[in-house]
Structures are given as C-alpha cells and as structure tokens.
Amino acid sequence: MRPAPALRHEPRHSMKLSRPLRLCLFLALVLLAACSKQSPGPANSAAAPAKIKLGFLVKQPEEPWFQCEWKGADSAAAKYGIDLIKIAVPDGEKTLAAIDSLAANGAQGFVICTPDVRLGPAIVAKARAAHLKLITIDDRLLGADGQFITEVPYIGMSATRIGEMSGRMLAAEMQRRGWSADHTAACIVTFEELATGRERTDAIIAALKASGFPANRIFKTPQKTTDIPGSLDAANSLLAQKSGIENWLVAGLNDSGTLGAVRATEGQGFKAANVIGVGIGGTDVLDELRKPSPTGFHGSIYASAPQEAFRATELLYFWVKDGIAPPPDTRIDGQPMTRENFEKLLKADGLL
C-alpha cells in the first residue's frame, strides 16, 4: 500500500507584531484602564477648594433689626459661596463661648454686634488667640480705658447724620402742623452708656436747636434698657414731672425707644394729633405704620440692616480670601420713612 500523502498546509500570514507596535498597544491599554477608574466629567478636575467659613453674631436675634441683618449676611453668603454660621450672643458668657465654637468649627473670622461693648478686650483677645479676623457692627467695642478699640474694623449707622435727620424730621412735622414752641416740649429718651446711641440722641437735640426750637423745652430721660419697656418707663417718669404741656415731640436712639415713649404719651391721655414720634432704624415699626389710624409715631429714619450686614460680611470675606483689610470705619446713611413710603423702602430691601 502506498503511504498516505502528507497533508499540505497553506502558508499563513505571520501574526507576529513588531516591538514598537506592541509597546503602543500596551500603553493604550494602561491609559484605558486608568481612565475607566475615573468618573467622567468635571470630577476629573482638581477638587474644589473648601468654602470660607465665617460667623455672624448678634445680641438680640428676636429683634427685627437683627433678623434683617442675618438676611443681609445670608445674601452675601449666597453670592460668594460662604459657609455662614449665625449665633445668638445675648450675654458675655455666650459671646465668648460662641467665639470658641467658631474656632473649633474651622471659621476664619466673624462679624459681631456685642451684647456689651465693655467686652471689647476679651473679644479681641479670644479672636487673636484663635486667629480669627474680626469686624464689629452697630456697636463699637470699648477698651479697658473706655475708648474705642480702633484697630478693630467697624461698620454701622452714620450716627450723627441719622440723628440730625431725626431732629429735622421732628421740626419739619411740627412746623407743618403749626405748633407753637410755647405749647410744645421734646422728650428725648437716652441711653448714655452706649456711645453710638449717645451720638444719635445728641445729634437729635442739636438739630432741634438748630431749627430754632428752644433748648429749655428739650428734656432728656434715661432708659435702663434699650427696648420698649425701658423707654416706656423712662418717658412715664418724665411726663409725670412735666404737666401743662399740650404737644410732645418724641425721639430716641432707635425705634423701640420712640415706640415706648409714644405708648407712654397714650397712657397719659395724649391723642395722636398731639404727639410726633420719630424713630431710628425702620425695621421694628411695620405693624405701627400699618395701623388703620395714625398713632403718635410719625415715622423713622430708615437705615438698611440688610445692606449694612451684607457689606460687613463682604468686607470680612475679602479680608480672609485676599488679605484686603477693611476700612477702619464704614458708615451707612438713612432715609426718612413714613406711612406713605415705608412699603417701598422695605420692598427694595426684600423685607416685604
């Protein structure tokens, strides 16, 4: 038998790859594997920097003024991406504890309206020890010598100009009503312990005198607390001593000071037509100005709490972020507010 013929194999193309090609394929596979472990899109970029964390501390969070300040601070936080921590500090113990809390939570600075300006040295020492930048709002801190701590940046009302506006508003409304100075007196509720409050009431008195109102018919009466009950007590004490006066001009360092005094005139039997009250602030008087019938509270000098707090937060943010130190003293002006224009002013600030 013949042996089976050997099988013939057709020639095949060589499957061998050149060394450079093998190296390129290997590198491509490595890169593909690395990319597959990364999530797609923006996450591949560098991690976003942590937000700047700032505190905003106020002494009376239940008061409309400070609620409006927090709204302004919130607006600045939203604009600049700030992590904002809002804390109520009604007394010295809570103030110092709040600063410790801010430091423990990684804050880099804070704005404060202190419950007591005499806490100045303790607040400054705490802030420095924790490397926290500090701005004061509304009330300036006092040092151990009783003088302002000027190295701490401050933002607040232009106390003298706003006080003068209040005094001029009183005088203008008195003239419009045709009152005689012989039958009129001024009740100015004061709080001498607070420097910014004293500046306001001193300016009210100066403006009344400049308008021609007799100095001997301007009476100051001190309040023990800067709220409506404190002013009510102070005004009642004065009214009880001054009989035979037909018309009263009423003013104080803030809206509460004027409202308390207006309530006192009502309790003493004075009609709204015989009282002209002008406050300062404009945020605490919404209900008063909305009453169907006018009361003795004629109006206020509106100072924008949201704008003031926005600016304070903004200044602190750029100080922390870029090292741009704020001006040592920043002041916010006011505008006359009455029943006729209060809604327009408050709507412009987003408060209505």
C-alpha positions as semicolon CSV with decimal commas, in nm:
position;residue;x (nm);y (nm);z (nm)
1;M;0,000;0,000;0,000
2;R;0,115;0,343;-0,067
3;P;0,162;0,565;0,231
4;A;-0,098;0,833;0,274
5;P;0,010;1,155;0,122
6;A;0,132;1,416;0,368
7;L;-0,112;1,691;0,441
8;R;-0,026;2,018;0,280
9;H;-0,058;2,336;0,487
10;E;-0,132;2,656;0,304
11;P;0,105;2,933;0,410
12;R;-0,043;3,179;0,657
13;H;0,040;3,544;0,712
14;S;0,258;3,591;1,018
15;M;0,067;3,707;1,333
16;K;0,377;3,843;1,496
17;L;0,368;4,218;1,584
18;S;0,665;4,445;1,574
19;R;0,809;4,558;1,904
20;P;0,711;4,928;1,861
21;L;0,353;4,832;1,784
22;R;0,333;4,603;2,087
23;L;0,460;4,886;2,308
24;C;0,197;5,129;2,175
25;L;-0,081;4,878;2,235
26;F;0,040;4,820;2,590
27;L;0,043;5,191;2,670
28;A;-0,305;5,234;2,522
29;L;-0,441;4,955;2,742
30;V;-0,280;5,111;3,050
31;L;-0,435;5,451;2,975
32;L;-0,774;5,296;2,906
33;A;-0,768;5,113;3,239
34;A;-0,672;5,431;3,424
35;C;-0,950;5,632;3,261
36;S;-1,208;5,366;3,339
37;K;-1,138;5,412;3,712
38;Q;-1,217;5,784;3,696
39;S;-1,569;5,918;3,696
40;P;-1,646;6,113;3,380
41;G;-1,695;6,488;3,352
42;P;-1,589;6,769;3,588
43;A;-1,499;6,530;3,870
44;N;-1,173;6,459;3,687
45;S;-1,059;6,813;3,756
46;A;-0,889;6,920;4,078
47;A;-1,106;6,912;4,391
48;A;-1,291;7,240;4,459
49;P;-1,140;7,444;4,743
50;A;-1,320;7,436;5,075
51;K;-1,567;7,716;5,139
52;I;-1,459;8,006;5,356
53;K;-1,640;7,974;5,688
54;L;-1,746;8,293;5,871
55;G;-1,956;8,371;6,178
56;F;-2,220;8,640;6,231
57;L;-2,303;8,702;6,598
58;V;-2,587;8,928;6,719
59;K;-2,702;9,022;7,066
60;Q;-3,082;9,022;7,018
61;P;-3,186;8,776;6,744
62;E;-3,553;8,816;6,835
63;E;-3,546;9,183;6,729
64;P;-3,647;9,259;6,367
65;W;-3,331;9,466;6,314
66;F;-3,103;9,169;6,377
67;Q;-3,325;8,930;6,183
68;C;-3,283;9,169;5,889
69;E;-2,907;9,174;5,943
70;W;-2,895;8,797;5,923
71;K;-3,091;8,815;5,596
72;G;-2,831;9,052;5,456
73;A;-2,549;8,825;5,573
74;D;-2,725;8,527;5,410
75;S;-2,739;8,720;5,082
76;A;-2,364;8,782;5,093
77;A;-2,304;8,416;5,178
78;A;-2,511;8,307;4,877
79;K;-2,328;8,546;4,643
80;Y;-1,976;8,450;4,749
81;G;-2,025;8,086;4,849
82;I;-1,957;8,148;5,217
83;D;-2,032;7,888;5,484
84;L;-2,210;8,121;5,730
85;I;-2,259;8,037;6,098
86;K;-2,520;8,254;6,274
87;I;-2,513;8,259;6,655
88;A;-2,715;8,449;6,917
89;V;-2,497;8,605;7,188
90;P;-2,727;8,772;7,445
91;D;-2,464;8,791;7,720
92;G;-2,091;8,786;7,779
93;E;-2,065;8,416;7,863
94;K;-2,242;8,312;7,542
95;T;-2,031;8,556;7,341
96;L;-1,701;8,408;7,450
97;A;-1,835;8,052;7,413
98;A;-1,952;8,135;7,058
99;I;-1,603;8,251;6,959
100;D;-1,458;7,922;7,091
101;S;-1,722;7,733;6,892
102;L;-1,636;7,920;6,572
103;A;-1,269;7,840;6,616
104;A;-1,343;7,473;6,683
105;N;-1,556;7,455;6,367
106;G;-1,287;7,597;6,142
107;A;-1,418;7,950;6,097
108;Q;-1,172;8,213;5,977
109;G;-1,345;8,526;6,102
110;F;-1,666;8,675;6,237
111;V;-1,886;8,983;6,248
112;I;-2,032;9,072;6,588
113;C;-2,282;9,306;6,750
114;T;-2,178;9,254;7,109
115;P;-2,426;9,250;7,399
116;D;-2,185;9,467;7,597
117;V;-1,927;9,697;7,440
118;R;-1,711;9,658;7,754
119;L;-1,640;9,301;7,645
120;G;-1,406;9,453;7,387
121;P;-1,071;9,337;7,534
122;A;-1,198;8,982;7,595
123;I;-1,348;8,953;7,245
124;V;-1,031;9,084;7,079
125;A;-0,809;8,852;7,286
126;K;-1,024;8,548;7,201
127;A;-1,024;8,634;6,830
128;R;-0,647;8,682;6,820
129;A;-0,576;8,360;7,008
130;A;-0,790;8,167;6,757
131;H;-0,651;8,359;6,454
132;L;-1,000;8,483;6,368
133;K;-1,047;8,808;6,179
134;L;-1,298;9,039;6,348
135;I;-1,538;9,313;6,234
136;T;-1,784;9,486;6,469
137;I;-2,126;9,601;6,351
138;D;-2,373;9,852;6,505
139;D;-2,186;9,900;6,835
140;R;-1,813;9,971;6,863
141;L;-1,601;9,783;7,116
142;L;-1,451;9,969;7,408
143;G;-1,107;9,905;7,554
144;A;-1,014;9,887;7,923
145;D;-0,956;10,264;7,912
146;G;-1,313;10,327;7,796
147;Q;-1,201;10,437;7,448
148;F;-1,296;10,276;7,118
149;I;-1,075;9,987;7,005
150;T;-0,989;10,149;6,673
151;E;-0,782;9,862;6,535
152;V;-1,099;9,654;6,501
153;P;-1,284;9,749;6,178
154;Y;-1,635;9,884;6,238
155;I;-1,945;9,921;6,022
156;G;-2,264;10,090;6,138
157;M;-2,506;10,377;6,100
158;S;-2,377;10,724;6,044
159;A;-2,498;10,805;6,395
160;T;-2,459;11,183;6,386
161;R;-2,609;11,232;6,039
162;I;-2,901;10,999;6,112
163;G;-2,965;11,170;6,446
164;E;-2,968;11,506;6,272
165;M;-3,218;11,370;6,018
166;S;-3,445;11,260;6,304
167;G;-3,431;11,604;6,466
168;R;-3,501;11,782;6,137
169;M;-3,793;11,547;6,067
170;L;-3,946;11,632;6,406
171;A;-3,904;12,004;6,346
172;A;-4,048;11,988;5,992
173;E;-4,359;11,798;6,101
174;M;-4,409;12,035;6,395
175;Q;-4,395;12,329;6,155
176;R;-4,635;12,158;5,914
177;R;-4,887;12,116;6,195
178;G;-4,845;12,478;6,301
179;W;-4,749;12,403;6,660
180;S;-4,619;12,681;6,882
181;A;-4,299;12,615;7,073
182;D;-4,464;12,769;7,380
183;H;-4,708;12,479;7,394
184;T;-4,463;12,205;7,289
185;A;-4,182;12,012;7,456
186;A;-3,941;11,740;7,340
187;C;-3,897;11,407;7,517
188;I;-3,564;11,252;7,416
189;V;-3,515;10,903;7,555
190;T;-3,142;10,837;7,600
191;F;-2,902;10,555;7,678
192;E;-2,578;10,733;7,759
193;E;-2,382;10,413;7,825
194;L;-2,385;10,325;7,454
195;A;-2,162;10,560;7,257
196;T;-2,341;10,515;6,924
197;G;-2,675;10,572;7,097
198;R;-2,546;10,887;7,264
199;E;-2,422;11,018;6,928
200;R;-2,771;10,976;6,781
201;T;-2,965;11,145;7,061
202;D;-2,711;11,427;7,093
203;A;-2,749;11,491;6,720
204;I;-3,131;11,491;6,751
205;I;-3,109;11,759;7,018
206;A;-2,855;11,962;6,817
207;A;-3,082;11,954;6,509
208;L;-3,385;12,066;6,710
209;K;-3,189;12,358;6,849
210;A;-3,060;12,445;6,501
211;S;-3,421;12,457;6,378
212;G;-3,499;12,722;6,638
213;F;-3,666;12,501;6,899
214;P;-3,591;12,638;7,248
215;A;-3,326;12,444;7,439
216;N;-3,511;12,485;7,770
217;R;-3,802;12,282;7,633
218;I;-3,591;11,980;7,537
219;F;-3,587;11,714;7,810
220;K;-3,368;11,405;7,822
221;T;-3,485;11,098;8,013
222;P;-3,256;10,793;8,054
223;Q;-3,376;10,439;7,988
224;K;-3,233;10,138;8,172
225;T;-3,278;9,901;7,877
226;T;-3,282;9,976;7,505
227;D;-3,625;9,824;7,441
228;I;-3,990;9,933;7,455
229;P;-4,039;9,861;7,829
230;G;-3,723;10,054;7,914
231;S;-3,833;10,353;7,709
232;L;-4,190;10,337;7,841
233;D;-4,064;10,363;8,199
234;A;-3,825;10,647;8,114
235;A;-4,090;10,851;7,931
236;N;-4,354;10,793;8,200
237;S;-4,112;10,930;8,458
238;L;-4,060;11,249;8,253
239;L;-4,427;11,301;8,164
240;A;-4,525;11,275;8,529
241;Q;-4,292;11,566;8,608
242;K;-4,399;11,791;8,320
243;S;-4,759;11,898;8,339
244;G;-4,940;12,159;8,132
245;I;-4,768;12,069;7,803
246;E;-5,005;12,044;7,508
247;N;-4,786;11,880;7,241
248;W;-4,491;11,642;7,257
249;L;-4,203;11,571;7,022
250;V;-4,067;11,223;7,096
251;A;-3,742;11,057;6,987
252;G;-3,483;10,802;7,098
253;L;-3,177;10,615;6,986
254;N;-3,384;10,354;6,799
255;D;-3,740;10,266;6,700
256;S;-3,806;10,086;7,029
257;G;-3,702;10,394;7,225
258;T;-3,952;10,609;7,037
259;L;-4,231;10,349;7,041
260;G;-4,207;10,309;7,417
261;A;-4,230;10,684;7,465
262;V;-4,529;10,706;7,229
263;R;-4,702;10,435;7,432
264;A;-4,631;10,643;7,744
265;T;-4,799;10,951;7,595
266;E;-5,103;10,737;7,509
267;G;-5,115;10,614;7,866
268;Q;-5,102;10,974;7,989
269;G;-5,405;11,064;7,775
270;F;-5,236;11,243;7,484
271;K;-5,405;11,198;7,147
272;A;-5,212;11,102;6,835
273;A;-5,268;11,450;6,691
274;N;-5,065;11,596;6,981
275;V;-4,762;11,369;6,951
276;I;-4,489;11,347;6,687
277;G;-4,261;11,047;6,734
278;V;-3,963;10,976;6,507
279;G;-3,758;10,658;6,547
280;I;-3,429;10,536;6,406
281;G;-3,387;10,205;6,226
282;G;-3,716;10,149;6,045
283;T;-3,729;9,769;6,079
284;D;-3,928;9,749;6,403
285;V;-4,224;9,966;6,304
286;L;-4,405;9,774;6,031
287;D;-4,710;9,698;6,246
288;E;-4,720;10,055;6,377
289;L;-4,719;10,216;6,033
290;R;-4,979;9,969;5,905
291;K;-5,238;10,058;6,168
292;P;-5,558;10,191;6,005
293;S;-5,545;10,515;6,203
294;P;-5,219;10,707;6,252
295;T;-5,068;10,694;6,601
296;G;-4,828;10,937;6,763
297;F;-4,547;10,750;6,586
298;H;-4,499;10,969;6,280
299;G;-4,206;10,794;6,114
300;S;-3,847;10,678;6,133
301;I;-3,506;10,724;5,976
302;Y;-3,463;10,402;5,784
303;A;-3,116;10,254;5,793
304;S;-3,087;9,936;5,586
305;A;-2,993;9,649;5,818
306;P;-2,965;9,404;5,525
307;Q;-2,732;9,634;5,332
308;E;-2,520;9,700;5,640
309;A;-2,483;9,329;5,718
310;F;-2,421;9,237;5,353
311;R;-2,138;9,490;5,339
312;A;-1,987;9,369;5,669
313;T;-1,991;9,007;5,552
314;E;-1,848;9,104;5,213
315;L;-1,564;9,304;5,370
316;L;-1,478;9,014;5,602
317;Y;-1,485;8,766;5,311
318;F;-1,234;8,962;5,103
319;W;-1,018;9,015;5,411
320;V;-0,998;8,639;5,468
321;K;-0,977;8,541;5,099
322;D;-0,747;8,808;4,957
323;G;-0,596;8,975;5,261
324;I;-0,768;9,306;5,182
325;A;-0,817;9,474;5,521
326;P;-1,148;9,664;5,559
327;P;-1,158;10,039;5,620
328;P;-1,140;10,113;5,993
329;D;-1,479;10,287;5,995
330;T;-1,762;10,234;5,744
331;R;-2,092;10,420;5,782
332;I;-2,438;10,364;5,632
333;D;-2,674;10,659;5,578
334;G;-3,050;10,665;5,634
335;Q;-3,370;10,780;5,462
336;P;-3,687;10,934;5,608
337;M;-3,963;10,674;5,642
338;T;-4,335;10,747;5,694
339;R;-4,669;10,576;5,640
340;E;-4,653;10,694;5,280
341;N;-4,323;10,534;5,174
342;F;-4,233;10,258;5,421
343;E;-4,354;9,974;5,196
344;K;-4,149;10,099;4,902
345;L;-3,833;10,121;5,113
346;L;-3,876;9,778;5,270
347;K;-3,966;9,611;4,941
348;A;-3,645;9,747;4,788
349;D;-3,452;9,555;5,053
350;G;-3,658;9,239;5,013
351;L;-3,818;9,275;5,356
352;L;-4,176;9,277;5,227
